Amino acid sequence: MTKNTALTIFMVVLVIEMVMEETQGDTCHEYLYPEKCENNQCNSECATKFKEVGVFGFCVPPRSEPTEQFCICSYNC
């Protein structure tokens, strides 16, 4: 019984470590839709929302309507 418990705990720890390695170092993106997108405003909104170092945001026009823009926040996962 002790072997099974020890093996189960080892496997759970191994799986958790593998999941953490997969997400470390990746860049995630989230979209914000302000009424009027400006790069400085977008960048500050992203920094406020995620409260991390290395977060940045920029405005991008969507494919369908080039007059409206949205903000892309990029941050470390």
mmCIF file of the N, C-alpha and C atoms, coordinates in Angstrom:
data_MODEL
# 
_entry.id   MODEL 
# 
loop_
_atom_site.group_PDB 
_atom_site.id 
_atom_site.type_symbol 
_atom_site.label_atom_id 
_atom_site.label_alt_id 
_atom_site.label_comp_id 
_atom_site.label_asym_id 
_atom_site.label_entity_id 
_atom_site.label_seq_id 
_atom_site.pdbx_PDB_ins_code 
_atom_site.Cartn_x 
_atom_site.Cartn_y 
_atom_site.Cartn_z 
_atom_site.occupancy 
_atom_site.B_iso_or_equiv 
_atom_site.pdbx_formal_charge 
_atom_site.auth_seq_id 
_atom_site.auth_comp_id 
_atom_site.auth_asym_id 
_atom_site.auth_atom_id 
_atom_site.pdbx_PDB_model_num 
ATOM 1   N N  . MET A 1 1  ? 0.821   -1.192 0.000   1.00 0.00 ? 1  MET A N  1 
ATOM 2   C CA . MET A 1 1  ? 0.000   0.000  0.000   1.00 0.00 ? 1  MET A CA 1 
ATOM 3   C C  . MET A 1 1  ? 0.865   1.255  0.000   1.00 0.00 ? 1  MET A C  1 
ATOM 4   N N  . THR A 1 2  ? 1.966   1.242  0.714   1.00 0.00 ? 2  THR A N  1 
ATOM 5   C CA . THR A 1 2  ? 2.851   2.398  0.787   1.00 0.00 ? 2  THR A CA 1 
ATOM 6   C C  . THR A 1 2  ? 3.484   2.676  -0.566  1.00 0.00 ? 2  THR A C  1 
ATOM 7   N N  . LYS A 1 3  ? 3.821   1.617  -1.304  1.00 0.00 ? 3  LYS A N  1 
ATOM 8   C CA . LYS A 1 3  ? 4.409   1.796  -2.637  1.00 0.00 ? 3  LYS A CA 1 
ATOM 9   C C  . LYS A 1 3  ? 3.416   2.488  -3.565  1.00 0.00 ? 3  LYS A C  1 
ATOM 10  N N  . ASN A 1 4  ? 2.159   2.080  -3.512  1.00 0.00 ? 4  ASN A N  1 
ATOM 11  C CA . ASN A 1 4  ? 1.145   2.691  -4.375  1.00 0.00 ? 4  ASN A CA 1 
ATOM 12  C C  . ASN A 1 4  ? 0.956   4.169  -4.045  1.00 0.00 ? 4  ASN A C  1 
ATOM 13  N N  . THR A 1 5  ? 0.924   4.499  -2.784  1.00 0.00 ? 5  THR A N  1 
ATOM 14  C CA . THR A 1 5  ? 0.757   5.896  -2.376  1.00 0.00 ? 5  THR A CA 1 
ATOM 15  C C  . THR A 1 5  ? 1.952   6.731  -2.816  1.00 0.00 ? 5  THR A C  1 
ATOM 16  N N  . ALA A 1 6  ? 3.144   6.224  -2.594  1.00 0.00 ? 6  ALA A N  1 
ATOM 17  C CA . ALA A 1 6  ? 4.355   6.954  -2.986  1.00 0.00 ? 6  ALA A CA 1 
ATOM 18  C C  . ALA A 1 6  ? 4.411   7.129  -4.501  1.00 0.00 ? 6  ALA A C  1 
ATOM 19  N N  . LEU A 1 7  ? 4.058   6.099  -5.241  1.00 0.00 ? 7  LEU A N  1 
ATOM 20  C CA . LEU A 1 7  ? 4.061   6.180  -6.702  1.00 0.00 ? 7  LEU A CA 1 
ATOM 21  C C  . LEU A 1 7  ? 3.013   7.170  -7.198  1.00 0.00 ? 7  LEU A C  1 
ATOM 22  N N  . THR A 1 8  ? 1.861   7.181  -6.581  1.00 0.00 ? 8  THR A N  1 
ATOM 23  C CA . THR A 1 8  ? 0.805   8.123  -6.971  1.00 0.00 ? 8  THR A CA 1 
ATOM 24  C C  . THR A 1 8  ? 1.244   9.563  -6.724  1.00 0.00 ? 8  THR A C  1 
ATOM 25  N N  . ILE A 1 9  ? 1.826   9.825  -5.568  1.00 0.00 ? 9  ILE A N  1 
ATOM 26  C CA . ILE A 1 9  ? 2.301   11.181 -5.266  1.00 0.00 ? 9  ILE A CA 1 
ATOM 27  C C  . ILE A 1 9  ? 3.388   11.591 -6.249  1.00 0.00 ? 9  ILE A C  1 
ATOM 28  N N  . PHE A 1 10 ? 4.302   10.691 -6.550  1.00 0.00 ? 10 PHE A N  1 
ATOM 29  C CA . PHE A 1 10 ? 5.369   10.984 -7.510  1.00 0.00 ? 10 PHE A CA 1 
ATOM 30  C C  . PHE A 1 10 ? 4.793   11.326 -8.882  1.00 0.00 ? 10 PHE A C  1 
ATOM 31  N N  . MET A 1 11 ? 3.819   10.570 -9.337  1.00 0.00 ? 11 MET A N  1 
ATOM 32  C CA . MET A 1 11 ? 3.220   10.817 -10.652 1.00 0.00 ? 11 MET A CA 1 
ATOM 33  C C  . MET A 1 11 ? 2.485   12.156 -10.684 1.00 0.00 ? 11 MET A C  1 
ATOM 34  N N  . VAL A 1 12 ? 1.781   12.498 -9.621  1.00 0.00 ? 12 VAL A N  1 
ATOM 35  C CA . VAL A 1 12 ? 1.069   13.780 -9.566  1.00 0.00 ? 12 VAL A CA 1 
ATOM 36  C C  . VAL A 1 12 ? 2.063   14.935 -9.628  1.00 0.00 ? 12 VAL A C  1 
ATOM 37  N N  . VAL A 1 13 ? 3.137   14.850 -8.864  1.00 0.00 ? 13 VAL A N  1 
ATOM 38  C CA . VAL A 1 13 ? 4.160   15.903 -8.884  1.00 0.00 ? 13 VAL A CA 1 
ATOM 39  C C  . VAL A 1 13 ? 4.792   15.999 -10.265 1.00 0.00 ? 13 VAL A C  1 
ATOM 40  N N  . LEU A 1 14 ? 5.058   14.878 -10.896 1.00 0.00 ? 14 LEU A N  1 
ATOM 41  C CA . LEU A 1 14 ? 5.658   14.867 -12.231 1.00 0.00 ? 14 LEU A CA 1 
ATOM 42  C C  . LEU A 1 14 ? 4.745   15.536 -13.253 1.00 0.00 ? 14 LEU A C  1 
ATOM 43  N N  . VAL A 1 15 ? 3.469   15.233 -13.211 1.00 0.00 ? 15 VAL A N  1 
ATOM 44  C CA . VAL A 1 15 ? 2.514   15.833 -14.152 1.00 0.00 ? 15 VAL A CA 1 
ATOM 45  C C  . VAL A 1 15 ? 2.404   17.338 -13.920 1.00 0.00 ? 15 VAL A C  1 
ATOM 46  N N  . ILE A 1 16 ? 2.354   17.769 -12.673 1.00 0.00 ? 16 ILE A N  1 
ATOM 47  C CA . ILE A 1 16 ? 2.271   19.205 -12.371 1.00 0.00 ? 16 ILE A CA 1 
ATOM 48  C C  . ILE A 1 16 ? 3.509   19.929 -12.888 1.00 0.00 ? 16 ILE A C  1 
ATOM 49  N N  . GLU A 1 17 ? 4.683   19.357 -12.707 1.00 0.00 ? 17 GLU A N  1 
ATOM 50  C CA . GLU A 1 17 ? 5.908   19.978 -13.208 1.00 0.00 ? 17 GLU A CA 1 
ATOM 51  C C  . GLU A 1 17 ? 5.908   20.071 -14.725 1.00 0.00 ? 17 GLU A C  1 
ATOM 52  N N  . MET A 1 18 ? 5.410   19.046 -15.394 1.00 0.00 ? 18 MET A N  1 
ATOM 53  C CA . MET A 1 18 ? 5.363   19.068 -16.861 1.00 0.00 ? 18 MET A CA 1 
ATOM 54  C C  . MET A 1 18 ? 4.428   20.165 -17.356 1.00 0.00 ? 18 MET A C  1 
ATOM 55  N N  . VAL A 1 19 ? 3.294   20.345 -16.706 1.00 0.00 ? 19 VAL A N  1 
ATOM 56  C CA . VAL A 1 19 ? 2.344   21.386 -17.103 1.00 0.00 ? 19 VAL A CA 1 
ATOM 57  C C  . VAL A 1 19 ? 2.955   22.764 -16.879 1.00 0.00 ? 19 VAL A C  1 
ATOM 58  N N  . MET A 1 20 ? 3.654   22.958 -15.776 1.00 0.00 ? 20 MET A N  1 
ATOM 59  C CA . MET A 1 20 ? 4.272   24.250 -15.498 1.00 0.00 ? 20 MET A CA 1 
ATOM 60  C C  . MET A 1 20 ? 5.364   24.571 -16.511 1.00 0.00 ? 20 MET A C  1 
ATOM 61  N N  . GLU A 1 21 ? 6.136   23.585 -16.946 1.00 0.00 ? 21 GLU A N  1 
ATOM 62  C CA . GLU A 1 21 ? 7.187   23.815 -17.936 1.00 0.00 ? 21 GLU A CA 1 
ATOM 63  C C  . GLU A 1 21 ? 6.605   24.221 -19.276 1.00 0.00 ? 21 GLU A C  1 
ATOM 64  N N  . GLU A 1 22 ? 5.455   23.689 -19.637 1.00 0.00 ? 22 GLU A N  1 
ATOM 65  C CA . GLU A 1 22 ? 4.848   24.005 -20.924 1.00 0.00 ? 22 GLU A CA 1 
ATOM 66  C C  . GLU A 1 22 ? 4.399   25.454 -21.001 1.00 0.00 ? 22 GLU A C  1 
ATOM 67  N N  . THR A 1 23 ? 3.962   26.038 -19.895 1.00 0.00 ? 23 THR A N  1 
ATOM 68  C CA . THR A 1 23 ? 3.448   27.405 -19.939 1.00 0.00 ? 23 THR A CA 1 
ATOM 69  C C  . THR A 1 23 ? 4.513   28.449 -19.638 1.00 0.00 ? 23 THR A C  1 
ATOM 70  N N  . GLN A 1 24 ? 5.629   28.082 -19.053 1.00 0.00 ? 24 GLN A N  1 
ATOM 71  C CA . GLN A 1 24 ? 6.654   29.066 -18.727 1.00 0.00 ? 24 GLN A CA 1 
ATOM 72  C C  . GLN A 1 24 ? 7.339   29.548 -19.994 1.00 0.00 ? 24 GLN A C  1 
ATOM 73  N N  . GLY A 1 25 ? 7.526   30.853 -20.079 1.00 0.00 ? 25 GLY A N  1 
ATOM 74  C CA . GLY A 1 25 ? 8.228   31.427 -21.210 1.00 0.00 ? 25 GLY A CA 1 
ATOM 75  C C  . GLY A 1 25 ? 7.351   31.707 -22.413 1.00 0.00 ? 25 GLY A C  1 
ATOM 76  N N  . ASP A 1 26 ? 6.111   31.289 -22.387 1.00 0.00 ? 26 ASP A N  1 
ATOM 77  C CA . ASP A 1 26 ? 5.206   31.550 -23.500 1.00 0.00 ? 26 ASP A CA 1 
ATOM 78  C C  . ASP A 1 26 ? 4.629   32.950 -23.373 1.00 0.00 ? 26 ASP A C  1 
ATOM 79  N N  . THR A 1 27 ? 4.272   33.512 -24.505 1.00 0.00 ? 27 THR A N  1 
ATOM 80  C CA . THR A 1 27 ? 3.631   34.818 -24.521 1.00 0.00 ? 27 THR A CA 1 
ATOM 81  C C  . THR A 1 27 ? 2.153   34.622 -24.802 1.00 0.00 ? 27 THR A C  1 
ATOM 82  N N  . CYS A 1 28 ? 1.329   35.153 -23.919 1.00 0.00 ? 28 CYS A N  1 
ATOM 83  C CA . CYS A 1 28 ? -0.115  35.082 -24.093 1.00 0.00 ? 28 CYS A CA 1 
ATOM 84  C C  . CYS A 1 28 ? -0.626  36.441 -24.556 1.00 0.00 ? 28 CYS A C  1 
ATOM 85  N N  . HIS A 1 29 ? -1.781  36.430 -25.198 1.00 0.00 ? 29 HIS A N  1 
ATOM 86  C CA . HIS A 1 29 ? -2.373  37.657 -25.720 1.00 0.00 ? 29 HIS A CA 1 
ATOM 87  C C  . HIS A 1 29 ? -3.826  37.745 -25.278 1.00 0.00 ? 29 HIS A C  1 
ATOM 88  N N  . GLU A 1 30 ? -4.254  38.954 -25.016 1.00 0.00 ? 30 GLU A N  1 
ATOM 89  C CA . GLU A 1 30 ? -5.658  39.203 -24.711 1.00 0.00 ? 30 GLU A CA 1 
ATOM 90  C C  . GLU A 1 30 ? -6.064  40.483 -25.426 1.00 0.00 ? 30 GLU A C  1 
ATOM 91  N N  . TYR A 1 31 ? -7.300  40.510 -25.880 1.00 0.00 ? 31 TYR A N  1 
ATOM 92  C CA . TYR A 1 31 ? -7.794  41.644 -26.653 1.00 0.00 ? 31 TYR A CA 1 
ATOM 93  C C  . TYR A 1 31 ? -8.693  42.517 -25.796 1.00 0.00 ? 31 TYR A C  1 
ATOM 94  N N  . LEU A 1 32 ? -8.492  43.833 -25.890 1.00 0.00 ? 32 LEU A N  1 
ATOM 95  C CA . LEU A 1 32 ? -9.356  44.816 -25.247 1.00 0.00 ? 32 LEU A CA 1 
ATOM 96  C C  . LEU A 1 32 ? -9.997  45.649 -26.346 1.00 0.00 ? 32 LEU A C  1 
ATOM 97  N N  . TYR A 1 33 ? -11.212 46.091 -26.119 1.00 0.00 ? 33 TYR A N  1 
ATOM 98  C CA . TYR A 1 33 ? -11.944 46.848 -27.141 1.00 0.00 ? 33 TYR A CA 1 
ATOM 99  C C  . TYR A 1 33 ? -12.347 48.225 -26.602 1.00 0.00 ? 33 TYR A C  1 
ATOM 100 N N  . PRO A 1 34 ? -11.400 49.169 -26.529 1.00 0.00 ? 34 PRO A N  1 
ATOM 101 C CA . PRO A 1 34 ? -11.760 50.513 -26.076 1.00 0.00 ? 34 PRO A CA 1 
ATOM 102 C C  . PRO A 1 34 ? -12.521 51.265 -27.168 1.00 0.00 ? 34 PRO A C  1 
ATOM 103 N N  . GLU A 1 35 ? -13.184 52.349 -26.768 1.00 0.00 ? 35 GLU A N  1 
ATOM 104 C CA . GLU A 1 35 ? -13.922 53.148 -27.754 1.00 0.00 ? 35 GLU A CA 1 
ATOM 105 C C  . GLU A 1 35 ? -12.979 53.763 -28.774 1.00 0.00 ? 35 GLU A C  1 
ATOM 106 N N  . LYS A 1 36 ? -11.882 54.318 -28.296 1.00 0.00 ? 36 LYS A N  1 
ATOM 107 C CA . LYS A 1 36 ? -10.875 54.884 -29.188 1.00 0.00 ? 36 LYS A CA 1 
ATOM 108 C C  . LYS A 1 36 ? -9.524  54.354 -28.732 1.00 0.00 ? 36 LYS A C  1 
ATOM 109 N N  . CYS A 1 37 ? -8.832  53.647 -29.593 1.00 0.00 ? 37 CYS A N  1 
ATOM 110 C CA . CYS A 1 37 ? -7.578  53.008 -29.215 1.00 0.00 ? 37 CYS A CA 1 
ATOM 111 C C  . CYS A 1 37 ? -6.396  53.929 -29.524 1.00 0.00 ? 37 CYS A C  1 
ATOM 112 N N  . GLU A 1 38 ? -5.616  54.207 -28.494 1.00 0.00 ? 38 GLU A N  1 
ATOM 113 C CA . GLU A 1 38 ? -4.357  54.924 -28.638 1.00 0.00 ? 38 GLU A CA 1 
ATOM 114 C C  . GLU A 1 38 ? -3.288  54.075 -27.966 1.00 0.00 ? 38 GLU A C  1 
ATOM 115 N N  . ASN A 1 39 ? -2.097  54.011 -28.560 1.00 0.00 ? 39 ASN A N  1 
ATOM 116 C CA . ASN A 1 39 ? -1.062  53.111 -28.059 1.00 0.00 ? 39 ASN A CA 1 
ATOM 117 C C  . ASN A 1 39 ? -0.699  53.363 -26.599 1.00 0.00 ? 39 ASN A C  1 
ATOM 118 N N  . ASN A 1 40 ? -0.552  54.614 -26.185 1.00 0.00 ? 40 ASN A N  1 
ATOM 119 C CA . ASN A 1 40 ? -0.207  54.902 -24.783 1.00 0.00 ? 40 ASN A CA 1 
ATOM 120 C C  . ASN A 1 40 ? -1.305  54.439 -23.832 1.00 0.00 ? 40 ASN A C  1 
ATOM 121 N N  . GLN A 1 41 ? -2.549  54.708 -24.189 1.00 0.00 ? 41 GLN A N  1 
ATOM 122 C CA . GLN A 1 41 ? -3.681  54.302 -23.359 1.00 0.00 ? 41 GLN A CA 1 
ATOM 123 C C  . GLN A 1 41 ? -3.774  52.777 -23.316 1.00 0.00 ? 41 GLN A C  1 
ATOM 124 N N  . CYS A 1 42 ? -3.593  52.151 -24.451 1.00 0.00 ? 42 CYS A N  1 
ATOM 125 C CA . CYS A 1 42 ? -3.648  50.687 -24.546 1.00 0.00 ? 42 CYS A CA 1 
ATOM 126 C C  . CYS A 1 42 ? -2.567  50.058 -23.665 1.00 0.00 ? 42 CYS A C  1 
ATOM 127 N N  . ASN A 1 43 ? -1.367  50.598 -23.751 1.00 0.00 ? 43 ASN A N  1 
ATOM 128 C CA . ASN A 1 43 ? -0.250  50.074 -22.971 1.00 0.00 ? 43 ASN A CA 1 
ATOM 129 C C  . ASN A 1 43 ? -0.511  50.212 -21.475 1.00 0.00 ? 43 ASN A C  1 
ATOM 130 N N  . SER A 1 44 ? -1.040  51.350 -21.043 1.00 0.00 ? 44 SER A N  1 
ATOM 131 C CA . SER A 1 44 ? -1.308  51.541 -19.613 1.00 0.00 ? 44 SER A CA 1 
ATOM 132 C C  . SER A 1 44 ? -2.466  50.665 -19.132 1.00 0.00 ? 44 SER A C  1 
ATOM 133 N N  . GLU A 1 45 ? -3.493  50.466 -19.965 1.00 0.00 ? 45 GLU A N  1 
ATOM 134 C CA . GLU A 1 45 ? -4.602  49.583 -19.581 1.00 0.00 ? 45 GLU A CA 1 
ATOM 135 C C  . GLU A 1 45 ? -4.126  48.145 -19.415 1.00 0.00 ? 45 GLU A C  1 
ATOM 136 N N  . CYS A 1 46 ? -3.250  47.700 -20.302 1.00 0.00 ? 46 CYS A N  1 
ATOM 137 C CA . CYS A 1 46 ? -2.715  46.336 -20.198 1.00 0.00 ? 46 CYS A CA 1 
ATOM 138 C C  . CYS A 1 46 ? -1.875  46.181 -18.934 1.00 0.00 ? 46 CYS A C  1 
ATOM 139 N N  . ALA A 1 47 ? -1.035  47.174 -18.647 1.00 0.00 ? 47 ALA A N  1 
ATOM 140 C CA . ALA A 1 47 ? -0.195  47.112 -17.449 1.00 0.00 ? 47 ALA A CA 1 
ATOM 141 C C  . ALA A 1 47 ? -1.046  47.121 -16.186 1.00 0.00 ? 47 ALA A C  1 
ATOM 142 N N  . THR A 1 48 ? -2.124  47.895 -16.182 1.00 0.00 ? 48 THR A N  1 
ATOM 143 C CA . THR A 1 48 ? -3.014  47.948 -15.022 1.00 0.00 ? 48 THR A CA 1 
ATOM 144 C C  . THR A 1 48 ? -3.764  46.634 -14.843 1.00 0.00 ? 48 THR A C  1 
ATOM 145 N N  . LYS A 1 49 ? -4.211  46.062 -15.947 1.00 0.00 ? 49 LYS A N  1 
ATOM 146 C CA . LYS A 1 49 ? -5.014  44.839 -15.867 1.00 0.00 ? 49 LYS A CA 1 
ATOM 147 C C  . LYS A 1 49 ? -4.193  43.646 -15.386 1.00 0.00 ? 49 LYS A C  1 
ATOM 148 N N  . PHE A 1 50 ? -2.973  43.494 -15.904 1.00 0.00 ? 50 PHE A N  1 
ATOM 149 C CA . PHE A 1 50 ? -2.195  42.300 -15.593 1.00 0.00 ? 50 PHE A CA 1 
ATOM 150 C C  . PHE A 1 50 ? -1.188  42.504 -14.467 1.00 0.00 ? 50 PHE A C  1 
ATOM 151 N N  . LYS A 1 51 ? -0.850  43.750 -14.130 1.00 0.00 ? 51 LYS A N  1 
ATOM 152 C CA . LYS A 1 51 ? 0.038   44.068 -13.006 1.00 0.00 ? 51 LYS A CA 1 
ATOM 153 C C  . LYS A 1 51 ? 1.318   43.243 -13.032 1.00 0.00 ? 51 LYS A C  1 
ATOM 154 N N  . GLU A 1 52 ? 1.928   43.130 -14.182 1.00 0.00 ? 52 GLU A N  1 
ATOM 155 C CA . GLU A 1 52 ? 3.165   42.375 -14.321 1.00 0.00 ? 52 GLU A CA 1 
ATOM 156 C C  . GLU A 1 52 ? 4.214   43.221 -15.027 1.00 0.00 ? 52 GLU A C  1 
ATOM 157 N N  . VAL A 1 53 ? 5.463   42.844 -14.856 1.00 0.00 ? 53 VAL A N  1 
ATOM 158 C CA . VAL A 1 53 ? 6.548   43.463 -15.606 1.00 0.00 ? 53 VAL A CA 1 
ATOM 159 C C  . VAL A 1 53 ? 6.617   42.765 -16.958 1.00 0.00 ? 53 VAL A C  1 
ATOM 160 N N  . GLY A 1 54 ? 6.853   43.507 -17.995 1.00 0.00 ? 54 GLY A N  1 
ATOM 161 C CA . GLY A 1 54 ? 6.954   42.915 -19.323 1.00 0.00 ? 54 GLY A CA 1 
ATOM 162 C C  . GLY A 1 54 ? 5.641   42.860 -20.068 1.00 0.00 ? 54 GLY A C  1 
ATOM 163 N N  . VAL A 1 55 ? 4.614   43.511 -19.557 1.00 0.00 ? 55 VAL A N  1 
ATOM 164 C CA . VAL A 1 55 ? 3.327   43.572 -20.243 1.00 0.00 ? 55 VAL A CA 1 
ATOM 165 C C  . VAL A 1 55 ? 3.351   44.768 -21.175 1.00 0.00 ? 55 VAL A C  1 
ATOM 166 N N  . PHE A 1 56 ? 2.910   44.572 -22.401 1.00 0.00 ? 56 PHE A N  1 
ATOM 167 C CA . PHE A 1 56 ? 2.814   45.702 -23.310 1.00 0.00 ? 56 PHE A CA 1 
ATOM 168 C C  . PHE A 1 56 ? 1.582   45.560 -24.177 1.00 0.00 ? 56 PHE A C  1 
ATOM 169 N N  . GLY A 1 57 ? 1.097   46.678 -24.657 1.00 0.00 ? 57 GLY A N  1 
ATOM 170 C CA . GLY A 1 57 ? -0.097  46.683 -25.489 1.00 0.00 ? 57 GLY A CA 1 
ATOM 171 C C  . GLY A 1 57 ? 0.082   47.600 -26.673 1.00 0.00 ? 57 GLY A C  1 
ATOM 172 N N  . PHE A 1 58 ? -0.618  47.285 -27.741 1.00 0.00 ? 58 PHE A N  1 
ATOM 173 C CA . PHE A 1 58 ? -0.580  48.129 -28.931 1.00 0.00 ? 58 PHE A CA 1 
ATOM 174 C C  . PHE A 1 58 ? -1.893  48.001 -29.674 1.00 0.00 ? 58 PHE A C  1 
ATOM 175 N N  . CYS A 1 59 ? -2.208  49.016 -30.469 1.00 0.00 ? 59 CYS A N  1 
ATOM 176 C CA . CYS A 1 59 ? -3.464  49.061 -31.213 1.00 0.00 ? 59 CYS A CA 1 
ATOM 177 C C  . CYS A 1 59 ? -3.293  48.425 -32.586 1.00 0.00 ? 59 CYS A C  1 
ATOM 178 N N  . VAL A 1 60 ? -4.308  47.673 -32.983 1.00 0.00 ? 60 VAL A N  1 
ATOM 179 C CA . VAL A 1 60 ? -4.292  46.995 -34.279 1.00 0.00 ? 60 VAL A CA 1 
ATOM 180 C C  . VAL A 1 60 ? -5.665  47.151 -34.915 1.00 0.00 ? 60 VAL A C  1 
ATOM 181 N N  . PRO A 1 61 ? -5.717  47.476 -36.199 1.00 0.00 ? 61 PRO A N  1 
ATOM 182 C CA . PRO A 1 61 ? -7.030  47.521 -36.853 1.00 0.00 ? 61 PRO A CA 1 
ATOM 183 C C  . PRO A 1 61 ? -7.538  46.111 -37.130 1.00 0.00 ? 61 PRO A C  1 
ATOM 184 N N  . PRO A 1 62 ? -8.817  45.856 -36.930 1.00 0.00 ? 62 PRO A N  1 
ATOM 185 C CA . PRO A 1 62 ? -9.378  44.543 -37.254 1.00 0.00 ? 62 PRO A CA 1 
ATOM 186 C C  . PRO A 1 62 ? -9.466  44.354 -38.760 1.00 0.00 ? 62 PRO A C  1 
ATOM 187 N N  . ARG A 1 63 ? -9.640  43.147 -39.177 1.00 0.00 ? 63 ARG A N  1 
ATOM 188 C CA . ARG A 1 63 ? -9.682  42.832 -40.612 1.00 0.00 ? 63 ARG A CA 1 
ATOM 189 C C  . ARG A 1 63 ? -10.966 43.305 -41.277 1.00 0.00 ? 63 ARG A C  1 
ATOM 190 N N  . SER A 1 64 ? -12.071 43.281 -40.548 1.00 0.00 ? 64 SER A N  1 
ATOM 191 C CA . SER A 1 64 ? -13.355 43.585 -41.185 1.00 0.00 ? 64 SER A CA 1 
ATOM 192 C C  . SER A 1 64 ? -13.575 45.080 -41.374 1.00 0.00 ? 64 SER A C  1 
ATOM 193 N N  . GLU A 1 65 ? -13.381 45.876 -40.333 1.00 0.00 ? 65 GLU A N  1 
ATOM 194 C CA . GLU A 1 65 ? -13.613 47.316 -40.426 1.00 0.00 ? 65 GLU A CA 1 
ATOM 195 C C  . GLU A 1 65 ? -12.334 48.055 -40.045 1.00 0.00 ? 65 GLU A C  1 
ATOM 196 N N  . PRO A 1 66 ? -11.615 48.597 -41.008 1.00 0.00 ? 66 PRO A N  1 
ATOM 197 C CA . PRO A 1 66 ? -10.324 49.219 -40.700 1.00 0.00 ? 66 PRO A CA 1 
ATOM 198 C C  . PRO A 1 66 ? -10.419 50.507 -39.895 1.00 0.00 ? 66 PRO A C  1 
ATOM 199 N N  . THR A 1 67 ? -11.622 51.090 -39.764 1.00 0.00 ? 67 THR A N  1 
ATOM 200 C CA . THR A 1 67 ? -11.743 52.337 -39.008 1.00 0.00 ? 67 THR A CA 1 
ATOM 201 C C  . THR A 1 67 ? -11.728 52.101 -37.505 1.00 0.00 ? 67 THR A C  1 
ATOM 202 N N  . GLU A 1 68 ? -12.181 50.954 -37.049 1.00 0.00 ? 68 GLU A N  1 
ATOM 203 C CA . GLU A 1 68 ? -12.183 50.637 -35.624 1.00 0.00 ? 68 GLU A CA 1 
ATOM 204 C C  . GLU A 1 68 ? -10.925 49.847 -35.283 1.00 0.00 ? 68 GLU A C  1 
ATOM 205 N N  . GLN A 1 69 ? -10.356 50.129 -34.125 1.00 0.00 ? 69 GLN A N  1 
ATOM 206 C CA . GLN A 1 69 ? -9.159  49.425 -33.693 1.00 0.00 ? 69 GLN A CA 1 
ATOM 207 C C  . GLN A 1 69 ? -9.421  48.714 -32.376 1.00 0.00 ? 69 GLN A C  1 
ATOM 208 N N  . PHE A 1 70 ? -8.599  47.717 -32.095 1.00 0.00 ? 70 PHE A N  1 
ATOM 209 C CA . PHE A 1 70 ? -8.654  47.062 -30.797 1.00 0.00 ? 70 PHE A CA 1 
ATOM 210 C C  . PHE A 1 70 ? -7.244  46.972 -30.234 1.00 0.00 ? 70 PHE A C  1 
ATOM 211 N N  . CYS A 1 71 ? -7.152  46.709 -28.962 1.00 0.00 ? 71 CYS A N  1 
ATOM 212 C CA . CYS A 1 71 ? -5.882  46.695 -28.240 1.00 0.00 ? 71 CYS A CA 1 
ATOM 213 C C  . CYS A 1 71 ? -5.478  45.245 -27.966 1.00 0.00 ? 71 CYS A C  1 
ATOM 214 N N  . ILE A 1 72 ? -4.232  44.912 -28.271 1.00 0.00 ? 72 ILE A N  1 
ATOM 215 C CA . ILE A 1 72 ? -3.704  43.587 -27.963 1.00 0.00 ? 72 ILE A CA 1 
ATOM 216 C C  . ILE A 1 72 ? -2.744  43.724 -26.790 1.00 0.00 ? 72 ILE A C  1 
ATOM 217 N N  . CYS A 1 73 ? -3.021  42.992 -25.716 1.00 0.00 ? 73 CYS A N  1 
ATOM 218 C CA . CYS A 1 73 ? -2.120  42.942 -24.565 1.00 0.00 ? 73 CYS A CA 1 
ATOM 219 C C  . CYS A 1 73 ? -1.283  41.671 -24.676 1.00 0.00 ? 73 CYS A C  1 
ATOM 220 N N  . SER A 1 74 ? 0.013   41.810 -24.574 1.00 0.00 ? 74 SER A N  1 
ATOM 221 C CA . SER A 1 74 ? 0.916   40.661 -24.591 1.00 0.00 ? 74 SER A CA 1 
ATOM 222 C C  . SER A 1 74 ? 1.596   40.570 -23.233 1.00 0.00 ? 74 SER A C  1 
ATOM 223 N N  . TYR A 1 75 ? 1.621   39.371 -22.669 1.00 0.00 ? 75 TYR A N  1 
ATOM 224 C CA . TYR A 1 75 ? 2.206   39.173 -21.346 1.00 0.00 ? 75 TYR A CA 1 
ATOM 225 C C  . TYR A 1 75 ? 2.730   37.753 -21.238 1.00 0.00 ? 75 TYR A C  1 
ATOM 226 N N  . ASN A 1 76 ? 3.617   37.526 -20.270 1.00 0.00 ? 76 ASN A N  1 
ATOM 227 C CA . ASN A 1 76 ? 4.151   36.189 -20.032 1.00 0.00 ? 76 ASN A CA 1 
ATOM 228 C C  . ASN A 1 76 ? 3.099   35.346 -19.329 1.00 0.00 ? 76 ASN A C  1 
ATOM 229 N N  . CYS A 1 77 ? 2.884   34.147 -19.846 1.00 0.00 ? 77 CYS A N  1 
ATOM 230 C CA . CYS A 1 77 ? 1.875   33.253 -19.267 1.00 0.00 ? 77 CYS A CA 1 
ATOM 231 C C  . CYS A 1 77 ? 2.280   32.759 -17.889 1.00 0.00 ? 77 CYS A C  1 
# 
